[in-house]
Amino acid sequence: MVLGVAAAWFAITKSKVRAIWCYLCMVVCFFAIIMGSSDNAYLALAALFGFLPLILFKSKTGIRRYLLIIATFGTVIQCIDFINQAYADTVIGLDSLFEILTNFNGLIYVAAGLWVAYIAACLLSKYSRNWTGSVSPALVYGWAGFLLLSVLLAGFLLFHANVGGNAEKYGALEKYLVFNDSWGTNRGYIWRKSFELYRDFKPMHKLFGHGADTFGILTVSKLGAEMPERFENAHNEYLQYFITIGPMGLISYVAFLGSAVTRMWKSLETKPYIIGCCFAIICYITQAVVNISVPITSPVMWMLLSIGMAACNQRNID
């Protein structure tokens, strides 16, 4: 959420001081997310990098800021890789998806290429009269099409690896594409068991759930010693609510979050500062697919959502 706020505000702010501050916060967040060694953070990154262009690609300043953001992220990855190699006997080290990224031999060239693209965009903006102001809306529509194709490609890869039985063809990506009990640090197991428990619910519970915050009670009583450690929750906020407050509660929750994001998104043209709250919520609801709501983060999410909605409803007073 902090990354969503920092990156989004950096992308649109016109104040140099605020831009420098937000940029520093964004860099710290990039380091923190990678060094956290948790793959679920990359879902939030994918949402941030995927949806920001739908706003930024409307202007050439936005394009420059986006290039700077992704160039910085590539540089942060490269810096952490250098640290891991230089101090291999000192630092704990990183693994998971980060290891796949750093094993890519062309990473340093990609990062360098992004910086070259950013510098080129800056030079064009400064010396070319044709590189100022707004850009064609086709660029935004083109990016939206790219996002759609990416989703379809991801769906095909999942189908090809699981239903098609071609898991071995994907090498290191196999553990991310193939759904089994060990997927996602045993998330596959608890998700499968959750649906099996739901299947045995009484009709009333199938509609309204087993009871708020009773997932741990349900799994411990029904699964007992069979359940792996740390699975007193579903590690999936939507599945957790599906089991505890039922489809009716889950639909209401998702509809509320979706309508809030939609309302904030529509207000971005008139009140750009809302973008920070909007992208914080987008990052949160994306990573919630593999995490649950916890006391240390939920208050921040609800506060940012409330600030964003209050700003949408605030009338301009002359």
N, C-alpha and C positions, 0 to 999 in steps of 0.2 A: 504493500500500500504506500509506503514511504517512497519507494522507487517510482510508482505511478504518479504521485504528486510532484516529485522533484523533476522527473523527465518531462512531464506535460507542461509544467510551468516554465521550465527552461525553454521549451520549444516555442512558446508563444509570447514570453515577456519581452517588452521593449526597453526595460530598464537595464543598463549595463551592470549595475551593482547586483540587482536581483538575479540576472542571468549568471553572473559569476558564482553567487551563493548557491543557486539551484544546481549549477553544473557540478560544483564540489560535492554537494549532497548526492547527486546522481552517481558520481564516480565511487563514493564510499559505498553506496548501495550495490553497485555492480560487484565490487570486491566482496562485500558481505554475502551476497546471494551465492556467488561461486564458492567461497570458502566455507559456506554452510554445508556443503556436500549433500545437498538434498535435491534430487531431480525434480521435485514438484515445483521448485522455484522457476524452472524453465517454462512451465506452463504460463506463469505470469509474464515472463519475458516475451513469450510468443504472442500473448494478447497485446502487450504494450507495443511491440514492434509491428504487429499486424494491423492494429486499428489506428495508430497515430497518423499514418499517411493519409487516411481518409479525411483528416483535417488539415494536415500540414501541406499536402500536395496541391492545395488550392492557391498557394503563393510560392514564389521563388525563394523568399526568405524561409518559409517552412521547409522547402526541399533542402536548403543548406543546413538548417538546424537538424533535420532528420539524418542527413549524411554524417554530421558531427557526432550525433548520438551513437549510431551504429559503429562508426570508426572508433569511438572511445571504448565501446564495449569490446570490440575486437582487440584493442590494445591492452585492455585490462586482462583479458584471457591470456594474451601473450606474456604479460608481465608476471602473472601468477605461475605460468609454466616455467619461466626463467627462474623464479624463486624456488620452485619445487626441485628443479635440476641443480641449482647452485647450492642449495642447503638441504639436499636430500637426507642427510644424516641428522638434521636438526628439526625440520618441520614434520608435522604429522603426515602430510601428503593428502592428495585428493584422488577420488576415483569416480565411478559412475559416468554420467553423460559428459562431464568435464574431460575425462580421460579420452573419450572418443574424439572430442573436439581438438584436444592438444595432439593427439596422434595423427591428425590430418597434416601432412607435410607442407601443404600450401597455405597454412593458417597465416603465417607471417606475411605472405604475399597478398593475401586477401585483405589483411589489416592495412598494409601499405597502400593497396589499391583504393581502399575506402578513403584514406587520407588524401590521396592524389585527387580523387573525385571531389572531395570537399574543397580542397584548395582551388581546383579548377572552377568550381561553382562560385567561389568567392571572387576570383579574378574576373570571371565573366560578369558578375554583378557589378564590379567596380568599373570595368573598362568597356562594357558592351551596353549600348542603349537598348538592345533587344532582350536583355536579361534583367528586367526590372518589373515590378508589379505582379499581377496575377498571371496564372497559366490557364491552359485549356482545361475545362472540366473533364475532358476525355482521359486525362491522366488519373484522376480519382476513380473514374469508372473502370479504367484499365487495371488499377490496383485492386479494386473490388473483385474484378474477374479473376485476378491472380489468386486472391484469397479463396475464392470459390474453387478454383482448380486445385489449390493446395489441400483443401478439405476433402475433395473427391479423391485426390491421390493418396492421402492418408487412409481413407476408407478402403481404397483398393489394396493398399499394402497390408492392412489388417486382415482383409478377406483372403488375400493371396497367402499370407503366412499362416492363418489359422484354419480356415475352411479348405484352402487349397493344399495344405500340408507341405508348404515350401519354406518352412522356418529356417532350415539350414542354409538357405541361399543368402540370408541377410547378415551373417557373421555376428559382429558385436551388437547389432541392432535387434538381434533375435529376442533378447530378454525384455525389450520394450514393445515389440510387436506381437509376441505370442502370449496369449492369455492362458495362464494355468494357475495352480494354487500358489506357486512361488512368485508370481508376477507382483511387482511393486512391493518387495519385502513382505511377502505373504498377504498382500491385499487381495489378491485373486482368491485366496482361500476364504477369507472372512466375507467377501462379497458374495461368493457362491453360497456359503452357509446362511447368509442373511436372507437370500431369496428362498432358500429351502425352509427356513423358519417362518417366513412370511406365508409360504404356501400352506402351512399348517395352522395359520391364524383362524380364529372364528370370524364370521362375516363382519361383525362390528369392528373388530380389530383390523380387518383388511381395509376398511374405509377410513378409520380414524387412528389407527396405530396402536401399539402396545402400551403407550403412555410416555409422556415427555421425559426424556433423560433416563429411560429404563433399558437402554440397549445393553449396558453391561450386566444388569440383572438378568435379562433375557438370555444372553449368550452363556453366562456362567452357569445358570440353572439348567439350560438345555444341552450345552456342549461340554461343560465341566473341564476335565483334564485334557480333553481332546483339543481345546482351543489353545493356540500359541500365545506366548506372552504378549502384552501390550495391545491386546485386541478386545479391550472392554468397550471399544467404540469401533465404528465402521471405517474410519479413515477415509470417509467420503461424506461430506456434509449433506448432500442430497439423498444418498442412500440412508444415512442416519435418520433424517427426518421422515423418509418414506416408511421406515420401520417403526419409529417412535410416535409420530403424529399422523401417519397415514398419507395416502395419496391426496386427500382433501387438504391437509395441512401443507404438504409439499407444493401442491399447485398454487395455493395462496401465497406461499413464501416466494416461489419463483416469479409469480405474476407481479408481486410487489417490487422485487428487485429489478425485474425487467422493465416495469413501467417507470421506476425511478431513474434508471440509466437512460431510458428513452427521453424522459422529460429533461434531464440535464443535457443530453446530447443536442436536443432541439434548441436549448438556450445558449449554446456556445457562441453563436454568431453575435448575439447582443450582449452577452456577459462572458467573455472568454476566460475569466479567472475561475469559472466553475469547472474548467477542464481538469484541474487537479483532483477535485473530488470525484469527478466522473471516472477518470482512469484509475484512481485508487480502488473504486468499487469494481471496475472491470477486471483489474488484476486479482482482486479478492475472489470474485465469483468464479474465475477461471481455475485458480489453484484449489478451490474448494472441492473440485472433483476428486482430489486425492488427499484432502485434509478435512478436519472438522472444525466447527466453531469452538474456540477456546477463550477463557476469560482474559488472557493477556492481549488478544487482538480484536475480539468482537466489539468491545466498547469503542475502539478507534474506528472500526468500520461503520458502526451506527452513528458516531459523531460526524464523520465525514459525509455520510449519506444525508444526515439531517442538515448539515451546513449547505450542501449542494442544493437540496430541495428548498430550503428556506430562501436561498439566493434566487432560485428560479421564481419563487412567488413574490419576491420583493419588487415593489414598484419604484420606478425612478421618480424621485421628487425634485422638481426644479427649485 
